[in-house]
């Protein structure tokens, strides 16, 4: 699965918002100014750009 193919859709992923970012921000996304580092269950980390705050 490529997450870029899911832009604008609701998805579910397993993991947690990270306390330790080890990815660098790679882009500024207009209207998506909430930025989160997310640790996936498999040990990878992704950067999430969101319109709204994630709880």
Secondary structure, 3 states (H helix, E strand, C coil): CCHHHHCCCCCCCCEEECCCCCCCCCCCCCCCCEEEEEEECCCCEEEEEECCCCC
